[in-house]
Amino acid sequence: MNTKLFVGNLSFKVTESELEELFSQAGAVVSVAIPTDRETGRKRGFAFVEMQTQAEAEAAVKQFNGQTIDGRQIAVNPSQPKEGGARRSNNKRY
């Protein structure tokens, strides 16, 4: 397991600082990123939280997976590496 966690089913109101404060209960947080939609700028409902050590990442999964935050039951799992498949493109070829 790596130290980067995927946090899914987040409320659109949750901030990076709130996630950092929450996950710091399980250990040292290296970074928090909440991706936004390129076109609308709206949060996409998930985040990536990187913990300092693998043990802290495992503790965070055990502690927070299934917890309810801001009225939503979140999912916390080890982040999977992005597969190097075809990229989505707006360039249409006819």
Phi and psi in degrees as a GROMACS rama.xvg file:
@    title "Ramachandran Plot"
@    xaxis  label "Phi"
@    yaxis  label "Psi"
@TYPE xy
-91.7175  -177.63  ASN-2
-94.4857  -3.0117  THR-3
-94.3445  130.338  LYS-4
-113.761  143.793  LEU-5
-96.0992  127.985  PHE-6
-118.023  111.019  VAL-7
-108.846  166.245  GLY-8
64.3648  37.9308  ASN-9
-80.8299  148.811  LEU-10
-66.6413  145.689  SER-11
-69.2601  -9.95096  PHE-12
-87.122  -18.5087  LYS-13
-65.6911  137.354  VAL-14
-106.144  164.488  THR-15
-62.1013  -39.4787  GLU-16
-66.8626  -35.0123  SER-17
-65.5756  -41.7113  GLU-18
-65.675  -40.5867  LEU-19
-61.7609  -43.0643  GLU-20
-63.6784  -42.8866  GLU-21
-64.3913  -51.7489  LEU-22
-71.5205  -19.1089  PHE-23
-66.6582  -15.3133  SER-24
-65.7549  -23.3532  GLN-25
-97.5997  -9.58218  ALA-26
151.631  -169.739  GLY-27
-75.2419  126.386  ALA-28
-94.062  125.642  VAL-29
-85.2431  -45.2963  VAL-30
-157.671  157.552  SER-31
-135.959  131.784  VAL-32
-135.587  127.867  ALA-33
-113.206  104.745  ILE-34
-64.3378  148.992  PRO-35
-120.927  155.966  THR-36
-68.9167  133.707  ASP-37
-62.1942  -38.9207  ARG-38
-81.9588  -41.0579  GLU-39
-100.602  -20.1961  THR-40
77.2872  2.54706  GLY-41
-80.1428  143.711  ARG-42
-60.4563  147.611  LYS-43
-96.0515  -0.344719  ARG-44
90.1395  11.136  GLY-45
-146.462  168.325  PHE-46
-148.842  166.017  ALA-47
-120.034  127.921  PHE-48
-120.965  124.765  VAL-49
-105.048  124.151  GLU-50
-95.869  159.978  MET-51
-70.1789  -39.804  GLN-52
-127.185  162.301  THR-53
-63.7587  -38.7647  GLN-54
-62.071  -39.6946  ALA-55
-68.813  -36.6523  GLU-56
-64.0067  -43.9382  ALA-57
-62.64  -40.3488  GLU-58
-64.0211  -39.4224  ALA-59
-65.5911  -39.8681  ALA-60
-61.8417  -48.4551  VAL-61
-62.616  -39.4797  LYS-62
-77.5792  -36.4395  GLN-63
-110.58  -18.0035  PHE-64
-62.6308  123.706  ASN-65
90.0251  -5.57847  GLY-66
-72.1056  152.157  GLN-67
-97.3723  123.849  THR-68
-128.481  123.697  ILE-69
54.6421  39.9436  ASP-70
81.7863  5.39852  GLY-71
-126.557  138.893  ARG-72
-83.4942  114.256  GLN-73
-87.0279  156.923  ILE-74
-114.487  128.838  ALA-75
-123.678  119.779  VAL-76
-141.031  157.854  ASN-77
-59.747  137.435  PRO-78
-69.3721  137.254  SER-79
-95.3839  139.777  GLN-80
-62.1948  142.585  PRO-81
-67.9273  130.942  LYS-82
-75.5897  140.952  GLU-83
-85.6818  49.575  GLY-84
-84.0234  -163.867  GLY-85
-66.378  139.098  ALA-86
-89.8434  148.534  ARG-87
-75.3925  138.498  ARG-88
-136.394  148.426  SER-89
-90.8837  -2.81979  ASN-90
-81.5798  105.811  ASN-91
-92.6237  136.756  LYS-92
-111.953  130.58  ARG-93
